[in-house]
Amino acid sequence: MSTLSLSLPGGTWVLGDLTVTRFGYGAMQLAGPWVMGPPADRDGAIAVLREAVGLGITHIDTSDAYGPRITNQLIREALHPYPESLRIVTKVGARRDEQGGWPTARRPDQLRRQVEENLESLGLETLDLVNLRLGNAEGPQAGSIAEAFETLVELQRQGVIRHLGVSNATAEQVAEAQSIAPIVSVQNMYNLAHRHDDELIDRLAAEGIAYVPFFPLGGFNPLQSSALSAVAARLDATPMSVALAWLLHRSPNILLIPGTSSIAHLHENITGARLSLSDEDLAELDKIGGE
Ligand SMILES: NC(=O)c1ccc[n+]([C@@H]2O[C@H](COP(=O)([O-])OP(=O)(O)OC[C@H]3O[C@@H](n4cnc5c(N)ncnc54)[C@H](OP(=O)(O)O)[C@@H]3O)[C@@H](O)[C@H]2O)c1
C-alpha cells in the first residue's frame, strides 16, 4: 500500500445499490502485450492492483477475455479475499482466438459459460456488474441484442449477477436493453478526441445511469492533439492529466477506468484528474473532437 496520501478525485457514484469511487481502475492491459498473456511483469501487475485498492479505489474493470483469464487471475491473486467495498465489474460477449482476435461469443450457452468462468477465476459467488459486450473490435454494430441480454437477465434472476450493463453499444441497443431490464452502466469508447456518445451521455446522466468511457487516454493510441498539449502546457500538467480531468468535468455520471501497469502513472493520474479547468481551457478542449 502507498505511503502517499492521495484523496481520489470525483467523489463517488452509486451503481444500482453499489457505491464506487468515480476514479476507478481498468485492468485490461495488465494481461500482457495486446492483452494476451503472459504479463510483461507479473509481480508489478500485482503491486499495481494492490496499490489501486490501497489508495481507496473501489471500482476495478476486467474481463475473462483479457489474457485470456490472466487479468482475472491477477486480480484474485492480488486482492482475494476482497475488501467489502470493492466492486469488480466484468464483461461477457467476446472470446479470444489464437491470433489475439476478439470473435463474438454471444449465444446463450456461450454467455452462461463466460459468467461461470468469471465467477471461477475471480473466486466470487455473485458478480457485482456484468456488461454485455457488443459490436466488435472496430466498434458498435447495429442489431437486436434481445436474445443475449435476456440470457443475462435470467442469470441475474438466478442470483449470480447483481447488476447489468452494456458495452460497445449503439444508443438504440442501450434503449433496447432498457426495454428488457434496468441497466446501471454503459461502457463505450469515449475520450477528448472521440465524442460520438455526447448525446447518449447526457441522456444517461438524466436517468441516473453511469457512463464508463473505455480508452479514456486513447488506449493503444495515446491521445495526441495540439489543443490538448497547449492547455496542458499552460496548466503545467501532462496531457493525460488534462484528459482525465476533462472527463470528470464532462458529466457527473462519468466513471474513470484508466489503465496502467505503473504505480507512478497511477499516482500521476489520480493527481492529474484533480486539475481544475477554467472556462477558457474547456472551450479550447471542446474543439478537439473536430480537429
Ligand atoms: N468494453 C470494451 O470493449 C473495452 C475495450 C477496451 C478497454 N476496456 C476497458 O477500459 C480500460 C481502459 O482502457 P485502456 O487501459 O486500454 O486504455 P487507456 O486507459 O486509455 O490507456 C492506457 C494506456 O495509457 C498509458 N498510461 C496510463 N497512464 C499514463 C500516464 N500517466 N502517462 C503515460 N502513459 C499512461 C498506459 O501505459 P502504462 O502501463 O505504461 O502506464 C496504457 O498503455 C481497460 O483497462 C478495460 O478495462 C473496455
The ligand as a Tripos MOL2 file, in Angstrom:
@<TRIPOS>MOLECULE
LIG
   48    52     1     0     0
SMALL
NO_CHARGES

@<TRIPOS>ATOM
      1 N1        -15.6560   -2.6550  -23.1870 N.am      1 LIG1
      2 C1        -14.6710   -2.7610  -24.0410 C.2       1 LIG1
      3 O1        -14.8420   -3.2320  -25.1690 O.2       1 LIG1
      4 C2        -13.3020   -2.2660  -23.6340 C.ar      1 LIG1
      5 C3        -12.3060   -2.0880  -24.6030 C.ar      1 LIG1
      6 C4        -11.0820   -1.5980  -24.1980 C.ar      1 LIG1
      7 C5        -10.8370   -1.3190  -22.8640 C.ar      1 LIG1
      8 N2        -11.8120   -1.5120  -21.9280 N.ar      1 LIG1
      9 C6        -11.5820   -1.1710  -20.5050 C.3       1 LIG1
     10 O2        -11.1240    0.1560  -20.4200 O.3       1 LIG1
     11 C7         -9.9540    0.2330  -19.6020 C.3       1 LIG1
     12 C8         -9.0860    1.3890  -20.0310 C.3       1 LIG1
     13 O3         -8.5790    1.1720  -21.3350 O.3       1 LIG1
     14 P1         -7.0240    1.0020  -21.6720 P.3       1 LIG1
     15 O4         -6.2630    0.6700  -20.4470 O.co2     1 LIG1
     16 O5         -6.9180    0.0760  -22.8210 O.co2     1 LIG1
     17 O6         -6.6750    2.4310  -22.2360 O.3       1 LIG1
     18 P2         -6.3680    3.8560  -21.5470 P.3       1 LIG1
     19 O7         -6.7750    3.8670  -20.1140 O.co2     1 LIG1
     20 O8         -6.9210    4.8730  -22.4690 O.co2     1 LIG1
     21 O9         -4.7880    3.9540  -21.6960 O.3       1 LIG1
     22 C9         -3.9300    3.0330  -21.0930 C.3       1 LIG1
     23 C10        -2.5550    3.3060  -21.6550 C.3       1 LIG1
     24 O10        -2.1340    4.5980  -21.2290 O.3       1 LIG1
     25 C11        -0.8700    4.5040  -20.6020 C.3       1 LIG1
     26 N3         -0.8610    5.4410  -19.4700 N.ar      1 LIG1
     27 C12        -1.6660    5.4310  -18.3880 C.ar      1 LIG1
     28 N4         -1.3710    6.4620  -17.5680 N.ar      1 LIG1
     29 C13        -0.3360    7.1130  -18.1320 C.ar      1 LIG1
     30 C14         0.4350    8.2490  -17.7610 C.ar      1 LIG1
     31 N5          0.1730    8.9160  -16.6310 N.pl3     1 LIG1
     32 N6          1.4430    8.6590  -18.5860 N.ar      1 LIG1
     33 C15         1.7030    7.9950  -19.7260 C.ar      1 LIG1
     34 N7          1.0100    6.9030  -20.1370 N.ar      1 LIG1
     35 C16         0.0000    6.4660  -19.3480 C.ar      1 LIG1
     36 C17        -0.7280    3.0820  -20.1370 C.3       1 LIG1
     37 O11         0.6290    2.7120  -20.1550 O.3       1 LIG1
     38 P3          1.4180    2.3380  -18.7970 P.3       1 LIG1
     39 O12         1.0140    0.9470  -18.4620 O.co2     1 LIG1
     40 O13         2.8440    2.4880  -19.2020 O.co2     1 LIG1
     41 O14         1.0070    3.3360  -17.7690 O.co2     1 LIG1
     42 C18        -1.5470    2.3000  -21.1750 C.3       1 LIG1
     43 O15        -0.7170    1.9870  -22.2770 O.3       1 LIG1
     44 C19        -9.3210   -1.1340  -19.7860 C.3       1 LIG1
     45 O16        -8.4630   -1.4510  -18.7340 O.3       1 LIG1
     46 C20       -10.5220   -2.0310  -19.8420 C.3       1 LIG1
     47 O17       -10.8960   -2.4030  -18.5280 O.3       1 LIG1
     48 C21       -13.0350   -1.9690  -22.3010 C.ar      1 LIG1
@<TRIPOS>BOND
     1     1     2 1
     2     2     3 2
     3     2     4 1
     4     4     5 ar
     5     4    48 ar
     6     5     6 ar
     7     6     7 ar
     8     7     8 ar
     9     8     9 1
    10     8    48 ar
    11     9    10 1
    12     9    46 1
    13    10    11 1
    14    11    12 1
    15    11    44 1
    16    12    13 1
    17    13    14 1
    18    14    15 2
    19    14    16 1
    20    14    17 1
    21    17    18 1
    22    18    19 2
    23    18    20 1
    24    18    21 1
    25    21    22 1
    26    22    23 1
    27    23    24 1
    28    23    42 1
    29    24    25 1
    30    25    26 1
    31    25    36 1
    32    26    27 ar
    33    26    35 ar
    34    27    28 ar
    35    28    29 ar
    36    29    30 ar
    37    29    35 ar
    38    30    31 1
    39    30    32 ar
    40    32    33 ar
    41    33    34 ar
    42    34    35 ar
    43    36    37 1
    44    36    42 1
    45    37    38 1
    46    38    39 2
    47    38    40 1
    48    38    41 1
    49    42    43 1
    50    44    45 1
    51    44    46 1
    52    46    47 1
@<TRIPOS>SUBSTRUCTURE
     1 LIG1         1 GROUP 0 **** ****
